[in-house]
Amino acid sequence: MSPLRSLEHAKTASMDVLAPSATLSPEVSRAELQDRLAASKAVQTSTAKLEKQVGIVFSNPKPVLAAIREVAETGKLDDLSIVGELSQISGLAGKSGVLVARQDRLSRQNAIEGQRGLHSLVGTHINVVHGIRKTMAQERQAVVDKARVEVSAPSQSLTQAIQEAGPLSEAHKSELRHVMARLEKRFGSDLGEMRAGVKPKRFEELSRKHGLDPKQMERLESTLKVLDKGQTRVRQQARKLDQTKAAE
């Protein structure tokens, strides 16, 4: 191995990685989707209306609701063909005929009249759920892309300089900007939560989301505190310099 290649190899081997790049699945699990749906007021509202109307129109509403839910959560996006297939799943509520009880005839009449309104509700519900699925897919893809960004740990020289009371050198300030930019690129808005201290219930979730193990997350949090301290130092230096210039 040539001296140059040996030097490059040594640099690579000694590089301290704070957040290694990760290859994450772009798929959103059904459990994740259902958690998001359960927290959506729009879905709660459309589900309540749907369940009520299905109960009016069909004699056996459970399989109808199950079919709609399946299409909404796992079906092809923007496919509303199930609207015209509901009558194949269950018969209409009530009965018709001269000898049929009045209540059964009334139920059948309500079922017939309620079909058009039901079709509209089914389409609305599926569109709402599909909209959430599209949003979650976009969010997941953004996380997948960010996870490919590797973040090197700050040098010992920078860390030590931040811990000391003196001003940071231009080289240290440049490195600090670079590390923070990489962290922002990798973790996006979640960096704010990491700064505040991740709550126990969210710790595992965030670790899994960004492809890190718990120890890496712990180190990331502690390192971020040091880097934030460095940024505060830089701002203080800048203000002091401005004050000095203003006094001249």
CYANA upper distance limits for C-alpha pairs under 8 A (distance plus 0.5 A):
  1 MET  CA      5 ARG  CA      6.74
  1 MET  CA      6 SER  CA      6.73
  2 SER  CA      6 SER  CA      6.57
  3 PRO  CA      7 LEU  CA      6.68
  4 LEU  CA      8 GLU  CA      6.81
  5 ARG  CA      9 HIS  CA      6.51
  6 SER  CA     10 ALA  CA      6.62
  7 LEU  CA     11 LYS  CA      6.74
  8 GLU  CA     12 THR  CA      6.73
  9 HIS  CA     13 ALA  CA      6.54
 10 ALA  CA     14 SER  CA      6.55
 11 LYS  CA     15 MET  CA      6.56
 15 MET  CA    152 SER  CA      7.78
 16 ASP  CA    152 SER  CA      6.45
 16 ASP  CA    153 ALA  CA      6.04
 17 VAL  CA    150 GLU  CA      7.93
 17 VAL  CA    151 VAL  CA      6.62
 17 VAL  CA    152 SER  CA      4.77
 17 VAL  CA    153 ALA  CA      5.71
 18 LEU  CA    150 GLU  CA      8.45
 18 LEU  CA    151 VAL  CA      6.11
 18 LEU  CA    152 SER  CA      5.62
 18 LEU  CA    153 ALA  CA      4.97
 18 LEU  CA    216 GLN  CA      7.80
 18 LEU  CA    219 ARG  CA      8.12
 18 LEU  CA    220 LEU  CA      7.14
 19 ALA  CA    150 GLU  CA      6.26
 19 ALA  CA    151 VAL  CA      5.46
 19 ALA  CA    152 SER  CA      7.27
 19 ALA  CA    153 ALA  CA      8.26
 19 ALA  CA    212 LEU  CA      7.87
 19 ALA  CA    216 GLN  CA      7.56
 19 ALA  CA    220 LEU  CA      7.99
 20 PRO  CA    149 VAL  CA      8.06
 20 PRO  CA    150 GLU  CA      5.34
 20 PRO  CA    151 VAL  CA      6.87
 20 PRO  CA    152 SER  CA      8.42
 20 PRO  CA    212 LEU  CA      8.40
 21 SER  CA    147 ALA  CA      6.13
 21 SER  CA    148 ARG  CA      5.09
 21 SER  CA    149 VAL  CA      5.82
 21 SER  CA    150 GLU  CA      4.98
 21 SER  CA    151 VAL  CA      8.19
 22 ALA  CA    147 ALA  CA      5.70
 22 ALA  CA    148 ARG  CA      5.95
 22 ALA  CA    149 VAL  CA      8.41
 22 ALA  CA    210 HIS  CA      8.19
 22 ALA  CA    211 GLY  CA      6.14
 22 ALA  CA    212 LEU  CA      8.43
 23 THR  CA    144 VAL  CA      7.46
 23 THR  CA    147 ALA  CA      7.19
 23 THR  CA    148 ARG  CA      7.02
 23 THR  CA    211 GLY  CA      8.05
 24 LEU  CA    144 VAL  CA      6.00
 24 LEU  CA    147 ALA  CA      7.67
 24 LEU  CA    211 GLY  CA      7.31
 25 SER  CA    144 VAL  CA      7.57
 26 PRO  CA    137 ALA  CA      7.92
 26 PRO  CA    140 ARG  CA      6.41
 26 PRO  CA    141 GLN  CA      6.19
 26 PRO  CA    144 VAL  CA      6.84
 27 GLU  CA    137 ALA  CA      7.82
 27 GLU  CA    140 ARG  CA      7.94
 28 VAL  CA     32 GLU  CA      7.01
 28 VAL  CA     33 LEU  CA      7.40
 28 VAL  CA    136 MET  CA      7.65
 28 VAL  CA    137 ALA  CA      7.09
 28 VAL  CA    140 ARG  CA      7.58
 29 SER  CA     33 LEU  CA      6.86
 30 ARG  CA     34 GLN  CA      6.54
 30 ARG  CA     73 GLU  CA      7.90
 30 ARG  CA     74 THR  CA      8.47
 31 ALA  CA     35 ASP  CA      6.72
 32 GLU  CA     36 ARG  CA      6.93
 33 LEU  CA     37 LEU  CA      6.66
 33 LEU  CA     73 GLU  CA      8.18
 33 LEU  CA    133 ARG  CA      7.58
 33 LEU  CA    136 MET  CA      8.32
 34 GLN  CA     38 ALA  CA      6.50
 35 ASP  CA     39 ALA  CA      7.02
 36 ARG  CA     40 SER  CA      6.89
 37 LEU  CA     43 VAL  CA      6.66
 37 LEU  CA     44 GLN  CA      8.32
 37 LEU  CA    129 VAL  CA      7.86
 37 LEU  CA    132 ILE  CA      8.25
 38 ALA  CA     43 VAL  CA      7.91
 38 ALA  CA     44 GLN  CA      7.59
 40 SER  CA     44 GLN  CA      6.77
 41 LYS  CA     45 THR  CA      6.58
 42 ALA  CA     46 SER  CA      6.71
 42 ALA  CA    128 VAL  CA      7.87
 43 VAL  CA     47 THR  CA      6.34
 43 VAL  CA    125 HIS  CA      7.56
 43 VAL  CA    128 VAL  CA      7.26
 43 VAL  CA    129 VAL  CA      7.49
 44 GLN  CA     48 ALA  CA      6.69
 45 THR  CA     49 LYS  CA      6.90
 46 SER  CA     50 LEU  CA      6.47
 46 SER  CA    121 LEU  CA      7.78
 46 SER  CA    124 THR  CA      7.96
 46 SER  CA    125 HIS  CA      6.05
 47 THR  CA     51 GLU  CA      6.53
 47 THR  CA    125 HIS  CA      7.45
 48 ALA  CA     52 LYS  CA      6.81
 49 LYS  CA     53 GLN  CA      6.73
 49 LYS  CA    121 LEU  CA      7.90
 50 LEU  CA     54 VAL  CA      6.49
 50 LEU  CA    118 LEU  CA      7.72
 50 LEU  CA    121 LEU  CA      6.57
 50 LEU  CA    122 VAL  CA      7.25
 50 LEU  CA    125 HIS  CA      8.14
 51 GLU  CA     55 GLY  CA      6.63
 51 GLU  CA     65 LEU  CA      7.67
 52 LYS  CA     56 ILE  CA      7.03
 53 GLN  CA     57 VAL  CA      6.77
 53 GLN  CA    114 GLY  CA      7.62
 53 GLN  CA    117 GLY  CA      8.48
 53 GLN  CA    118 LEU  CA      6.55
 54 VAL  CA     58 PHE  CA      6.34
 54 VAL  CA     61 PRO  CA      6.28
 54 VAL  CA     64 VAL  CA      8.02
 54 VAL  CA     65 LEU  CA      7.86
 54 VAL  CA    118 LEU  CA      7.44
 55 GLY  CA     59 SER  CA      7.83
 55 GLY  CA     60 ASN  CA      8.25
 55 GLY  CA     61 PRO  CA      6.01
 56 ILE  CA     93 ALA  CA      7.26
 56 ILE  CA    107 SER  CA      7.98
 56 ILE  CA    110 ASN  CA      7.36
 56 ILE  CA    111 ALA  CA      6.20
 56 ILE  CA    114 GLY  CA      7.66
 57 VAL  CA     92 LEU  CA      6.16
 57 VAL  CA     93 ALA  CA      6.04
 57 VAL  CA    108 ARG  CA      8.38
 57 VAL  CA    110 ASN  CA      7.52
 57 VAL  CA    111 ALA  CA      4.43
 57 VAL  CA    112 ILE  CA      7.39
 57 VAL  CA    114 GLY  CA      6.49
 57 VAL  CA    115 GLN  CA      6.87
 57 VAL  CA    118 LEU  CA      8.36
 58 PHE  CA     90 SER  CA      6.67
 58 PHE  CA     91 GLY  CA      6.34
 58 PHE  CA     92 LEU  CA      4.83
 58 PHE  CA     93 ALA  CA      5.03
 58 PHE  CA    111 ALA  CA      7.33
 59 SER  CA     90 SER  CA      7.09
 59 SER  CA     91 GLY  CA      6.32
 59 SER  CA     92 LEU  CA      5.82
 59 SER  CA     93 ALA  CA      4.45
 59 SER  CA     94 GLY  CA      7.40
 60 ASN  CA     64 VAL  CA      7.88
 60 ASN  CA     90 SER  CA      6.29
 60 ASN  CA     91 GLY  CA      7.71
 60 ASN  CA     93 ALA  CA      8.18
 61 PRO  CA     65 LEU  CA      6.65
 61 PRO  CA     90 SER  CA      7.83
 62 LYS  CA     66 ALA  CA      6.65
 63 PRO  CA     67 ALA  CA      6.58
 63 PRO  CA     89 ILE  CA      7.40
 63 PRO  CA     90 SER  CA      8.10
 64 VAL  CA     68 ILE  CA      6.81
 64 VAL  CA     86 LEU  CA      7.09
 64 VAL  CA     89 ILE  CA      6.65
 64 VAL  CA     90 SER  CA      7.39
 65 LEU  CA     69 ARG  CA      6.59
 66 ALA  CA     70 GLU  CA      6.64
 67 ALA  CA     71 VAL  CA      6.81
 68 ILE  CA     72 ALA  CA      6.58
 68 ILE  CA     82 ILE  CA      7.87
 68 ILE  CA    122 VAL  CA      7.87
 68 ILE  CA    126 ILE  CA      8.13
 69 ARG  CA     73 GLU  CA      6.52
 70 GLU  CA     74 THR  CA      6.17
 70 GLU  CA     75 GLY  CA      7.07
 71 VAL  CA     75 GLY  CA      4.65
 71 VAL  CA     76 LYS  CA      7.84
 71 VAL  CA     82 ILE  CA      8.18
 71 VAL  CA    126 ILE  CA      7.96
 72 ALA  CA    125 HIS  CA      8.16
 72 ALA  CA    126 ILE  CA      5.33
 72 ALA  CA    127 ASN  CA      8.25
 72 ALA  CA    129 VAL  CA      6.34
 72 ALA  CA    130 HIS  CA      6.82
 73 GLU  CA    129 VAL  CA      7.32
 73 GLU  CA    130 HIS  CA      7.80
 73 GLU  CA    133 ARG  CA      8.28
 75 GLY  CA     79 ASP  CA      7.83
 77 LEU  CA    130 HIS  CA      6.50
 78 ASP  CA    126 ILE  CA      8.47
 78 ASP  CA    127 ASN  CA      7.30
 78 ASP  CA    130 HIS  CA      7.41
 80 LEU  CA    123 GLY  CA      6.81
 80 LEU  CA    126 ILE  CA      7.92
 81 SER  CA     85 GLU  CA      7.54
 82 ILE  CA     86 LEU  CA      6.83
 83 VAL  CA    119 HIS  CA      6.23
 83 VAL  CA    122 VAL  CA      7.15
 83 VAL  CA    123 GLY  CA      7.52
 84 GLY  CA    119 HIS  CA      8.46
 85 GLU  CA     89 ILE  CA      7.82
 86 LEU  CA     90 SER  CA      7.48
 87 SER  CA     91 GLY  CA      6.65
 87 SER  CA     92 LEU  CA      8.03
 92 LEU  CA    108 ARG  CA      7.23
 92 LEU  CA    111 ALA  CA      6.63
 92 LEU  CA    112 ILE  CA      8.03
 93 ALA  CA    107 SER  CA      6.52
 93 ALA  CA    108 ARG  CA      5.95
 93 ALA  CA    111 ALA  CA      6.35
 94 GLY  CA    103 GLN  CA      8.25
 94 GLY  CA    104 ASP  CA      4.92
 94 GLY  CA    105 ARG  CA      6.54
 94 GLY  CA    106 LEU  CA      7.71
 94 GLY  CA    107 SER  CA      5.09
 94 GLY  CA    108 ARG  CA      4.72
 94 GLY  CA    109 GLN  CA      8.39
 94 GLY  CA    111 ALA  CA      8.05
 95 LYS  CA    100 VAL  CA      7.13
 95 LYS  CA    104 ASP  CA      5.59
 95 LYS  CA    105 ARG  CA      5.91
 95 LYS  CA    107 SER  CA      7.75
 95 LYS  CA    108 ARG  CA      5.96
 96 SER  CA    100 VAL  CA      6.70
 96 SER  CA    104 ASP  CA      7.66
 96 SER  CA    105 ARG  CA      5.80
 96 SER  CA    108 ARG  CA      7.05
 97 GLY  CA    105 ARG  CA      8.00
100 VAL  CA    104 ASP  CA      7.03
100 VAL  CA    105 ARG  CA      7.04
101 ALA  CA    105 ARG  CA      6.89
102 ARG  CA    106 LEU  CA      6.63
103 GLN  CA    107 SER  CA      6.62
104 ASP  CA    108 ARG  CA      6.74
105 ARG  CA    109 GLN  CA      6.72
106 LEU  CA    110 ASN  CA      6.68
107 SER  CA    111 ALA  CA      6.57
108 ARG  CA    112 ILE  CA      6.71
109 GLN  CA    113 GLU  CA      6.71
110 ASN  CA    114 GLY  CA      6.34
111 ALA  CA    115 GLN  CA      6.88
113 GLU  CA    117 GLY  CA      8.47
114 GLY  CA    118 LEU  CA      6.56
115 GLN  CA    119 HIS  CA      6.75
116 ARG  CA    120 SER  CA      7.17
117 GLY  CA    121 LEU  CA      6.86
118 LEU  CA    122 VAL  CA      6.58
119 HIS  CA    123 GLY  CA      6.77
120 SER  CA    124 THR  CA      6.69
121 LEU  CA    125 HIS  CA      6.55
122 VAL  CA    126 ILE  CA      6.64
123 GLY  CA    127 ASN  CA      6.59
124 THR  CA    128 VAL  CA      6.68
125 HIS  CA    129 VAL  CA      6.84
126 ILE  CA    130 HIS  CA      6.45
127 ASN  CA    131 GLY  CA      6.44
128 VAL  CA    132 ILE  CA      6.99
129 VAL  CA    133 ARG  CA      6.76
130 HIS  CA    134 LYS  CA      6.68
131 GLY  CA    135 THR  CA      6.79
132 ILE  CA    136 MET  CA      6.61
133 ARG  CA    137 ALA  CA      6.59
134 LYS  CA    138 GLN  CA      6.77
135 THR  CA    139 GLU  CA      6.69
136 MET  CA    140 ARG  CA      6.50
137 ALA  CA    141 GLN  CA      6.64
138 GLN  CA    142 ALA  CA      6.77
139 GLU  CA    143 VAL  CA      6.95
140 ARG  CA    144 VAL  CA      6.66
141 GLN  CA    145 ASP  CA      6.65
142 ALA  CA    146 LYS  CA      6.68
143 VAL  CA    147 ALA  CA      6.50
143 VAL  CA    209 LYS  CA      8.06
143 VAL  CA    210 HIS  CA      7.52
144 VAL  CA    148 ARG  CA      7.41
145 ASP  CA    149 VAL  CA      8.12
146 LYS  CA    185 LYS  CA      7.02
146 LYS  CA    186 ARG  CA      5.25
146 LYS  CA    187 PHE  CA      7.37
147 ALA  CA    186 ARG  CA      6.63
147 ALA  CA    210 HIS  CA      6.50
147 ALA  CA    211 GLY  CA      7.43
148 ARG  CA    186 ARG  CA      8.35
149 VAL  CA    182 ARG  CA      8.03
149 VAL  CA    185 LYS  CA      7.86
149 VAL  CA    186 ARG  CA      6.13
150 GLU  CA    182 ARG  CA      8.28
150 GLU  CA    186 ARG  CA      8.04
151 VAL  CA    179 VAL  CA      7.60
151 VAL  CA    182 ARG  CA      6.41
151 VAL  CA    183 LEU  CA      7.04
151 VAL  CA    186 ARG  CA      8.13
152 SER  CA    179 VAL  CA      7.70
153 ALA  CA    179 VAL  CA      8.00
154 PRO  CA    158 LEU  CA      6.83
154 PRO  CA    159 THR  CA      7.09
154 PRO  CA    175 GLU  CA      7.99
154 PRO  CA    176 LEU  CA      7.96
154 PRO  CA    179 VAL  CA      7.23
155 SER  CA    159 THR  CA      6.80
156 GLN  CA    160 GLN  CA      6.45
157 SER  CA    161 ALA  CA      6.62
158 LEU  CA    162 ILE  CA      6.69
158 LEU  CA    172 HIS  CA      6.13
158 LEU  CA    175 GLU  CA      8.15
158 LEU  CA    176 LEU  CA      8.12
159 THR  CA    163 GLN  CA      6.87
159 THR  CA    226 VAL  CA      7.64
159 THR  CA    227 LEU  CA      8.33
160 GLN  CA    164 GLU  CA      6.83
161 ALA  CA    165 ALA  CA      8.29
161 ALA  CA    166 GLY  CA      7.85
161 ALA  CA    167 PRO  CA      8.46
161 ALA  CA    168 LEU  CA      6.99
161 ALA  CA    172 HIS  CA      8.38
162 ILE  CA    168 LEU  CA      7.65
162 ILE  CA    226 VAL  CA      7.61
162 ILE  CA    227 LEU  CA      8.20
162 ILE  CA    229 LYS  CA      7.47
162 ILE  CA    230 GLY  CA      5.76
162 ILE  CA    233 ARG  CA      8.20
163 GLN  CA    226 VAL  CA      8.17
167 PRO  CA    233 ARG  CA      7.68
167 PRO  CA    234 VAL  CA      8.14
167 PRO  CA    237 GLN  CA      7.34
168 LEU  CA    172 HIS  CA      6.36
168 LEU  CA    173 LYS  CA      6.76
168 LEU  CA    233 ARG  CA      8.12
168 LEU  CA    234 VAL  CA      7.54
169 SER  CA    173 LYS  CA      6.70
170 GLU  CA    174 SER  CA      6.56
171 ALA  CA    175 GLU  CA      6.75
172 HIS  CA    176 LEU  CA      6.55
173 LYS  CA    177 ARG  CA      6.71
173 LYS  CA    234 VAL  CA      7.79
174 SER  CA    178 HIS  CA      6.78
175 GLU  CA    179 VAL  CA      6.69
176 LEU  CA    180 MET  CA      6.65
176 LEU  CA    227 LEU  CA      7.60
176 LEU  CA    230 GLY  CA      8.01
176 LEU  CA    231 GLN  CA      8.15
177 ARG  CA    181 ALA  CA      6.54
178 HIS  CA    182 ARG  CA      6.83
179 VAL  CA    183 LEU  CA      6.74
180 MET  CA    184 GLU  CA      6.64
180 MET  CA    227 LEU  CA      8.21
181 ALA  CA    185 LYS  CA      6.66
182 ARG  CA    186 ARG  CA      6.59
183 LEU  CA    187 PHE  CA      6.43
183 LEU  CA    188 GLY  CA      8.06
183 LEU  CA    191 LEU  CA      8.10
184 GLU  CA    188 GLY  CA      5.39
184 GLU  CA    189 SER  CA      8.16
184 GLU  CA    191 LEU  CA      7.34
187 PHE  CA    191 LEU  CA      6.07
187 PHE  CA    210 HIS  CA      8.04
189 SER  CA    193 GLU  CA      8.15
190 ASP  CA    194 MET  CA      6.93
191 LEU  CA    195 ARG  CA      6.66
192 GLY  CA    196 ALA  CA      6.92
193 GLU  CA    197 GLY  CA      6.72
193 GLU  CA    198 VAL  CA      6.50
194 MET  CA    198 VAL  CA      5.88
194 MET  CA    221 GLU  CA      6.52
194 MET  CA    224 LEU  CA      8.48
195 ARG  CA    221 GLU  CA      7.30
195 ARG  CA    224 LEU  CA      7.21
195 ARG  CA    225 LYS  CA      7.41
197 GLY  CA    221 GLU  CA      7.71
198 VAL  CA    202 ARG  CA      6.72
198 VAL  CA    203 PHE  CA      6.15
199 LYS  CA    203 PHE  CA      6.52
200 PRO  CA    204 GLU  CA      8.01
201 LYS  CA    205 GLU  CA      7.94
202 ARG  CA    206 LEU  CA      6.49
203 PHE  CA    207 SER  CA      6.65
203 PHE  CA    214 PRO  CA      8.20
204 GLU  CA    208 ARG  CA      6.59
204 GLU  CA    214 PRO  CA      7.51
205 GLU  CA    209 LYS  CA      6.53
206 LEU  CA    210 HIS  CA      6.72
207 SER  CA    211 GLY  CA      6.54
207 SER  CA    212 LEU  CA      5.38
207 SER  CA    213 ASP  CA      6.36
207 SER  CA    214 PRO  CA      6.78
207 SER  CA    217 MET  CA      6.83
208 ARG  CA    212 LEU  CA      6.64
208 ARG  CA    213 ASP  CA      7.77
212 LEU  CA    216 GLN  CA      6.44
212 LEU  CA    217 MET  CA      6.90
213 ASP  CA    217 MET  CA      6.87
214 PRO  CA    218 GLU  CA      6.68
215 LYS  CA    219 ARG  CA      6.72
216 GLN  CA    220 LEU  CA      6.54
217 MET  CA    221 GLU  CA      6.72
218 GLU  CA    222 SER  CA      6.89
219 ARG  CA    223 THR  CA      6.50
220 LEU  CA    224 LEU  CA      6.48
221 GLU  CA    225 LYS  CA      7.00
222 SER  CA    226 VAL  CA      7.24
223 THR  CA    227 LEU  CA      6.78
224 LEU  CA    228 ASP  CA      6.51
225 LYS  CA    229 LYS  CA      6.72
226 VAL  CA    230 GLY  CA      6.86
227 LEU  CA    231 GLN  CA      6.80
228 ASP  CA    232 THR  CA      6.74
229 LYS  CA    233 ARG  CA      6.79
230 GLY  CA    234 VAL  CA      6.80
231 GLN  CA    235 ARG  CA      6.80
232 THR  CA    236 GLN  CA      6.70
233 ARG  CA    237 GLN  CA      6.69
234 VAL  CA    238 ALA  CA      6.72
235 ARG  CA    239 ARG  CA      6.74
236 GLN  CA    240 LYS  CA      6.63
237 GLN  CA    241 LEU  CA      6.64
238 ALA  CA    242 ASP  CA      6.73
239 ARG  CA    243 GLN  CA      6.66
240 LYS  CA    244 THR  CA      6.69
241 LEU  CA    245 LYS  CA      6.75
242 ASP  CA    246 ALA  CA      6.60
243 GLN  CA    247 ALA  CA      6.68
244 THR  CA    248 GLU  CA      7.04
